[in-house]
Amino acid sequence: MTQTIRIGIGSIVVGLVVLALKTLAWWVTGSVALLSDALESTVNVAAAVAALIAIRIAAKPADHGHPYGHHKAEFFSAVLEGVLIIVAALVILRKSYYGILAPTPLEAPALGLAINVAAGVLNSIWCWVLISRGRHHQSPALVADGKHLLADVITSAGVVLGVLLAVATGYAILDPILAALVALNILWSGWKLMTSSLSGLMDEAVSQDLMRVIRETIADRAEGAIEAHDLRTRQAGSATFIDFHLVVDGATSVSEAHQICDRIETALKAKLTEAQITIHVEPDNKAKHAGILVL
């Protein structure tokens, strides 16, 4: 069992514990905001299950039907999480609307808030674990799950503030109003997550910083070649796909050209562990005098 799968299982366990705590907080107080927070946590559990399934699929090696691997499965999970966040926000807005129409006084707010804060602290810790480990293992599913939890942490903070204001001022309507404002923030987070994941499904190129590293590595390690052009990249989960044309002197032997390619691939994989590299060797009459000049 890989570490990413273990983390995925941990997300489900943490999600269930947090859901139980928030449901208890709502049951104790009758707060619309706390109910909305609990509803959002049900989405966290569903998203954690989706992330675990995606991670397990993405970890499968390439096969006859999927020669480039299953890496994109994680992007599907991230898109699903974005959709679920948006759905949760809309449910919260609906509950807030009815709460504004008929505000009700809160019961045992201190106990409910204490329970909700405990759930928020647990979520904050796990959120940090997911985002940091997800970035370390280049797992979009874990990072997306972490950002999803971050939205939940923000929700919990807003809910606690709303309940405190409602209790301190005696205006029960503040409870559903602040819940609605927090829901709008969650809606925006879900939209951003979904659009960024769709970019991965559309084979978006790597970031400018990573592209610069790739270009510099090729230029530094392609001694014996003339230039490299038509460089293309795309990111699929933890895998980075890189392909380009490498121009060598027409008199260069196949063995010598192969050695140059091996040297470049070794250097790139030292920086990008799961890089999948395709190099098309061309004679000097194919040079474009553009792209990457060899140092």
C-alpha positions in Angstrom: 0.0 0.0 0.0 1.5 3.3 -1.1 1.7 6.4 1.2 -0.8 8.3 -1.0 -3.3 5.5 -0.6 -2.8 5.4 3.2 -3.4 9.2 3.3 -6.5 8.7 1.2 -7.9 6.2 3.7 -7.0 8.6 6.5 -9.1 11.3 4.8 -12.2 9.1 4.9 -11.6 8.3 8.6 -11.0 12.0 9.5 -14.0 13.0 7.4 -16.3 10.6 9.3 -15.1 11.8 12.7 -15.5 15.5 11.7 -19.0 14.8 10.3 -20.0 13.1 13.5 -18.7 16.1 15.6 -20.4 18.7 13.5 -23.7 16.8 13.4 -23.6 16.6 17.2 -22.9 20.4 17.4 -26.0 21.1 15.2 -28.1 18.7 17.3 -27.1 20.4 20.5 -27.7 24.0 19.3 -30.3 23.8 16.5 -28.1 26.4 14.6 -28.7 26.7 10.8 -25.1 27.6 10.3 -23.9 24.5 12.2 -26.3 22.4 10.2 -24.9 23.9 7.0 -21.4 23.1 8.2 -22.4 19.5 8.9 -23.9 19.2 5.4 -20.7 20.5 3.9 -18.8 17.7 5.8 -20.9 15.0 4.2 -19.4 16.2 0.9 -16.0 15.9 2.4 -16.5 12.2 3.1 -17.8 11.6 -0.5 -14.9 13.5 -1.9 -12.4 11.6 0.2 -13.8 8.3 -1.1 -13.6 9.6 -4.7 -10.0 10.7 -4.2 -9.0 7.3 -2.8 -10.6 5.5 -5.8 -8.8 7.9 -8.2 -5.5 7.4 -6.5 -5.8 3.7 -6.7 -6.7 3.8 -10.4 -3.9 6.3 -11.2 -1.3 4.1 -9.5 -2.0 1.2 -12.0 0.8 0.7 -14.5 0.3 1.3 -18.2 -1.4 -1.6 -20.0 -2.5 -2.5 -23.5 -5.6 -0.4 -23.3 -3.9 2.6 -21.6 -0.4 2.7 -22.9 0.2 6.2 -21.3 -0.9 5.0 -17.9 -3.9 6.0 -15.8 -2.6 9.3 -14.3 -5.5 11.4 -15.4 -7.9 9.6 -13.1 -6.8 12.0 -10.4 -8.0 15.0 -12.4 -11.5 13.4 -12.7 -11.6 13.1 -8.9 -10.5 16.8 -8.5 -13.3 17.9 -10.9 -15.8 15.8 -9.0 -14.7 17.4 -5.8 -15.2 20.9 -7.3 -18.7 19.9 -8.4 -19.5 18.6 -4.9 -18.2 21.7 -3.2 -20.5 23.8 -5.4 -23.5 21.5 -4.6 -22.7 21.8 -0.9 -22.6 25.6 -1.2 -26.0 25.7 -2.9 -27.5 23.5 -0.2 -26.1 25.8 2.5 -27.5 28.9 0.7 -30.9 27.2 0.6 -30.8 26.4 4.3 -29.6 30.0 5.0 -32.5 31.4 3.0 -35.1 29.6 5.1 -33.2 30.5 8.3 -33.4 34.2 7.4 -37.1 33.9 6.8 -37.7 32.3 10.1 -34.7 32.8 12.5 -34.8 30.7 15.7 -32.9 31.3 19.0 -30.0 28.9 19.7 -29.8 26.4 22.4 -26.6 25.5 24.4 -24.4 27.6 22.1 -21.2 27.2 24.2 -21.2 23.4 24.0 -22.1 23.4 20.3 -19.3 25.9 19.5 -16.7 23.9 21.5 -17.6 20.7 19.6 -17.5 22.6 16.3 -14.1 24.2 17.1 -12.7 20.7 17.9 -13.8 19.5 14.5 -12.3 22.6 12.8 -8.9 22.0 14.5 -8.9 18.4 13.3 -9.8 19.5 9.8 -7.0 22.1 9.8 -4.3 19.6 10.8 -5.5 17.1 8.2 -5.8 19.9 5.5 -2.1 20.7 6.0 -1.2 17.0 5.7 -3.1 16.6 2.5 -1.8 19.7 0.7 1.8 19.2 1.8 1.9 15.4 1.1 -0.1 15.9 -2.1 2.4 18.4 -3.5 5.3 16.2 -2.4 3.9 13.2 -4.2 2.6 15.3 -7.1 -1.0 14.0 -6.5 -3.7 16.4 -7.8 -6.3 14.3 -6.0 -4.7 14.8 -2.5 -4.1 18.5 -3.2 -7.7 18.9 -4.3 -9.0 17.1 -1.2 -6.8 19.3 0.9 -8.1 22.5 -0.7 -11.6 21.1 -0.3 -10.9 20.7 3.5 -9.5 24.2 3.5 -12.8 25.5 2.3 -14.4 23.5 5.2 -12.1 25.1 7.7 -13.0 28.6 6.4 -16.7 27.5 6.7 -16.2 26.4 10.3 -14.5 29.7 11.2 -17.3 31.7 9.7 -19.9 29.6 11.4 -18.3 30.0 14.8 -18.2 33.8 14.2 -21.8 33.8 13.1 -23.0 31.9 16.2 -21.0 34.1 18.5 -22.4 37.2 17.0 -26.0 35.8 17.2 -25.5 34.9 20.9 -23.8 38.2 21.8 -26.3 40.5 20.1 -29.4 38.5 20.5 -30.1 38.7 16.8 -30.7 35.1 15.7 -30.9 36.2 12.1 -27.1 36.7 12.1 -26.7 33.0 12.2 -28.1 32.2 8.7 -26.9 35.4 7.2 -23.2 34.6 7.9 -23.8 31.0 6.9 -24.9 32.4 3.5 -21.8 34.6 3.2 -19.6 31.6 3.9 -21.5 29.5 1.4 -20.7 32.1 -1.3 -17.0 31.8 -0.5 -17.2 28.0 -0.7 -19.0 28.4 -4.1 -16.0 30.4 -5.4 -13.5 27.8 -4.1 -15.3 25.0 -5.8 -15.4 26.8 -9.1 -11.7 27.5 -9.0 -10.9 23.9 -8.1 -13.0 22.5 -10.9 -11.6 24.9 -13.6 -8.0 24.2 -12.6 -8.6 20.4 -12.8 -10.3 20.7 -16.2 -7.0 22.4 -17.4 -5.2 19.1 -16.5 -7.7 17.1 -18.5 -7.2 19.4 -21.4 -3.4 18.6 -21.4 -2.3 22.0 -20.3 1.4 22.6 -20.4 3.6 22.6 -17.2 4.1 25.9 -15.4 6.5 28.5 -16.7 9.0 27.8 -13.8 9.0 24.0 -14.6 9.3 24.7 -18.3 12.4 26.9 -17.7 14.0 24.0 -15.7 13.3 21.6 -18.5 14.7 23.9 -21.1 17.9 24.6 -19.1 18.4 20.9 -18.4 18.2 20.0 -22.1 20.5 22.8 -23.1 23.0 21.8 -20.4 23.0 18.1 -21.0 22.7 17.8 -24.8 26.4 18.2 -25.6 27.1 16.8 -29.0 23.8 18.0 -30.4 23.0 21.3 -32.2 19.6 22.3 -31.0 16.3 21.1 -29.6 13.0 22.4 -30.9 9.2 21.8 -30.9 9.3 21.2 -27.1 5.9 20.1 -25.8 4.9 19.2 -22.2 1.8 18.2 -20.3 1.0 17.2 -16.8 -1.1 14.1 -15.9 -1.2 13.5 -12.2 2.3 12.8 -10.9 3.6 12.1 -14.4 5.1 14.8 -16.6 5.2 14.1 -20.4 8.0 15.8 -22.3 8.7 15.4 -26.1 10.9 17.4 -28.4 13.1 17.1 -31.6 16.8 16.9 -31.1 19.0 18.0 -34.0 22.5 16.4 -34.4 25.2 16.6 -37.0 24.3 14.4 -40.0 27.5 12.4 -39.5 26.6 11.4 -35.9 26.1 7.7 -35.5 22.9 6.2 -34.1 24.9 5.0 -31.1 26.3 8.5 -30.4 22.8 10.1 -30.8 21.4 7.5 -28.4 24.0 8.4 -25.8 23.1 12.0 -26.0 19.4 11.2 -25.6 20.2 8.9 -22.6 22.2 11.7 -21.0 19.3 14.2 -21.4 16.7 11.7 -20.1 18.8 10.9 -17.0 19.2 14.6 -16.2 15.5 15.3 -16.7 14.4 12.3 -14.5 16.7 13.4 -11.8 14.6 16.6 -11.5 11.2 15.0 -12.4 11.1 11.5 -11.1 8.1 10.3 -13.1 8.9 12.1 -16.3 8.1 10.3 -19.5 10.3 11.6 -22.3 10.1 11.1 -26.0 13.0 12.5 -28.2 12.9 12.5 -32.0 16.4 12.7 -33.4 16.9 14.7 -36.7 19.9 15.5 -38.9 21.3 19.1 -39.1 19.4 19.9 -42.3 16.2 19.8 -40.2 17.5 22.6 -37.9 15.1 25.5 -37.3 17.7 27.7 -35.7 15.2 28.3 -32.9 14.0 26.7 -29.7 16.8 25.5 -27.4 20.4 26.0 -28.4 22.8 23.5 -26.8 25.3 25.1 -24.4 
